[in-house]
Amino acid sequence: MLKVPAPYSVDIERVLFDANSLFNPLHKDFILDYHVSSVKDGYVYLSLAMPEGMTRVFVSMLESLTGFFRCINIKAVSKAAQIKCIDPAEIMARKERQDDFQSAVCSVFDELIGQGVSQKDAIKQTNSTLKAQGNPWATYEVVSSVLRASKRLRKKKGVIN
């Protein structure tokens, strides 16, 4: 197996958090000078002094973080709007369609079982009947899961199908 080198050969965790790193604020020769002081109402004043050559990199990092968090915020607002825009009447209509399908499955199945058809054949014929009616949910798996959920597929004691 060919091992592909990582795109960055520097271990960024080690560079940033190593006790001997100049990026570690606890290091005696920390390359950034900072000062934090309390202002009021839970706010703090942060002053940061850095080498002139790092200014452009620092500003680029802040811009990229701003873009990242703006994108996350847009996605969060969009998702919240999607959730809010679902019409309660549409939800009820969906639920009614599901209930109608379940009752149709159970009634056709019960009628076939009442005629003495085996469970396996009754599931197949129920599926065929619903497909003939043009029902989009009519598949063997869906029909059998509806019947299983309604406890129609339990074997009766002493009866072999």
C-alpha positions as CSV (number, residue, x, y, z in Angstrom):
1,M,0.0,0.0,0.0
2,L,1.4,3.4,-1.0
3,K,1.6,5.8,1.9
4,V,0.7,9.3,0.8
5,P,2.4,12.1,2.9
6,A,0.1,14.5,4.6
7,P,-0.4,17.8,2.8
8,Y,1.3,19.6,5.7
9,S,4.5,18.2,7.0
10,V,4.2,20.3,10.2
11,D,2.3,19.0,13.2
12,I,0.2,22.0,13.9
13,E,-0.9,20.8,17.3
14,R,2.7,20.5,18.4
15,V,3.6,23.9,17.0
16,L,0.7,25.7,18.7
17,F,0.5,23.9,22.0
18,D,4.1,22.6,22.7
19,A,5.4,24.1,26.0
20,N,8.6,25.1,24.3
21,S,6.9,26.7,21.3
22,L,7.0,30.5,20.9
23,F,3.2,30.3,20.1
24,N,2.5,29.1,23.7
25,P,1.4,32.1,25.8
26,L,3.1,30.5,28.8
27,H,6.5,30.5,27.1
28,K,8.8,33.2,28.4
29,D,9.7,34.4,24.9
30,F,6.1,34.3,23.6
31,I,6.2,36.1,20.2
32,L,2.9,37.8,20.7
33,D,2.4,40.3,23.5
34,Y,-1.1,40.5,24.9
35,H,-2.9,42.1,27.7
36,V,-6.4,41.3,29.0
37,S,-8.2,43.7,31.3
38,S,-11.8,43.7,32.5
39,V,-14.0,46.5,31.2
40,K,-17.6,46.1,32.5
41,D,-20.7,43.9,32.2
42,G,-18.7,40.7,31.6
43,Y,-16.6,42.2,28.7
44,V,-12.8,42.2,28.6
45,Y,-10.5,44.4,26.7
46,L,-7.9,42.5,24.7
47,S,-4.8,44.1,23.3
48,L,-2.5,42.2,21.1
49,A,1.0,43.2,20.0
50,M,2.7,41.2,17.3
51,P,5.6,41.4,15.0
52,E,4.8,43.6,11.9
53,G,5.4,40.7,9.6
54,M,2.6,38.7,11.2
55,T,-0.1,41.4,10.8
56,R,-1.1,40.3,7.3
57,V,-1.3,36.6,8.4
58,F,-3.3,37.5,11.5
59,V,-5.8,39.6,9.6
60,S,-6.2,36.9,6.9
61,M,-6.9,34.4,9.7
62,L,-9.6,36.6,11.2
63,E,-11.2,37.2,7.8
64,S,-11.3,33.5,7.1
65,L,-12.9,32.8,10.5
66,T,-15.4,35.6,9.9
67,G,-16.3,34.0,6.5
68,F,-16.5,30.6,8.1
69,F,-18.8,31.7,10.9
70,R,-20.9,33.7,8.5
71,C,-21.4,30.6,6.4
72,I,-22.4,28.6,9.5
73,N,-24.8,31.3,10.6
74,I,-26.5,31.3,7.1
75,K,-26.9,27.6,7.2
76,A,-28.3,27.7,10.7
77,V,-30.8,30.4,9.8
78,S,-31.8,28.5,6.6
79,K,-32.4,25.3,8.5
80,A,-34.5,27.1,11.1
81,A,-36.6,28.7,8.3
82,Q,-37.1,25.3,6.7
83,I,-38.4,23.9,9.9
84,K,-40.7,26.8,10.5
85,C,-42.1,26.9,6.9
86,I,-43.6,23.4,7.0
87,D,-47.4,23.9,6.9
88,P,-49.2,22.1,9.8
89,A,-52.1,21.4,7.4
90,E,-49.6,19.6,5.1
91,I,-48.3,17.6,8.0
92,M,-51.9,16.5,8.9
93,A,-52.6,15.6,5.2
94,R,-49.4,13.4,5.1
95,K,-50.5,11.7,8.3
96,E,-54.0,11.1,6.9
97,R,-52.6,9.6,3.7
98,Q,-50.4,7.3,5.8
99,D,-53.3,6.3,7.9
100,D,-55.5,5.7,4.8
101,F,-52.7,3.5,3.3
102,Q,-52.3,1.5,6.5
103,S,-56.1,0.9,6.8
104,A,-56.3,-0.1,3.2
105,V,-53.4,-2.6,3.7
106,C,-55.0,-4.1,6.8
107,S,-58.5,-4.3,5.3
108,V,-57.4,-6.1,2.1
109,F,-55.1,-8.4,4.2
110,D,-57.9,-9.2,6.7
111,E,-60.3,-10.0,3.9
112,L,-57.9,-12.4,2.3
113,I,-57.1,-14.1,5.6
114,G,-60.8,-14.4,6.2
115,Q,-61.1,-16.3,2.9
116,G,-58.5,-18.8,4.1
117,V,-55.5,-17.5,2.2
118,S,-52.1,-18.1,3.8
119,Q,-50.2,-15.1,5.3
120,K,-47.5,-15.2,2.7
121,D,-49.9,-15.3,-0.2
122,A,-52.2,-12.7,1.5
123,I,-49.2,-10.3,1.7
124,K,-48.4,-10.8,-2.0
125,Q,-52.1,-10.4,-3.1
126,T,-52.5,-7.3,-0.9
127,N,-49.4,-5.8,-2.5
128,S,-50.8,-6.7,-6.0
129,T,-54.2,-5.2,-5.2
130,L,-52.7,-1.9,-4.0
131,K,-50.4,-1.7,-7.0
132,A,-53.4,-2.3,-9.3
133,Q,-55.1,0.7,-7.5
134,G,-52.0,2.8,-8.4
135,N,-50.8,3.3,-4.8
136,P,-47.2,4.6,-4.8
137,W,-46.3,2.9,-1.5
138,A,-47.3,-0.6,-2.7
139,T,-44.1,-2.7,-2.3
140,Y,-43.8,-6.0,-0.6
141,E,-41.5,-4.6,2.1
142,V,-43.8,-1.7,2.9
143,V,-46.9,-3.8,3.0
144,S,-45.3,-6.4,5.2
145,S,-43.9,-3.7,7.6
146,V,-47.4,-2.1,7.9
147,L,-48.8,-5.5,8.7
148,R,-46.0,-6.3,11.2
149,A,-46.6,-2.9,12.9
150,S,-50.3,-3.6,13.2
151,K,-49.5,-7.0,14.7
152,R,-51.2,-8.9,11.8
153,L,-48.3,-11.2,11.1
154,R,-48.1,-12.9,14.5
155,K,-48.6,-16.6,14.2
156,K,-51.5,-18.1,16.1
157,K,-50.7,-20.8,18.6
158,G,-51.1,-24.3,17.1
159,V,-51.7,-23.0,13.6
160,I,-49.1,-23.5,10.8
161,N,-49.3,-21.4,7.7
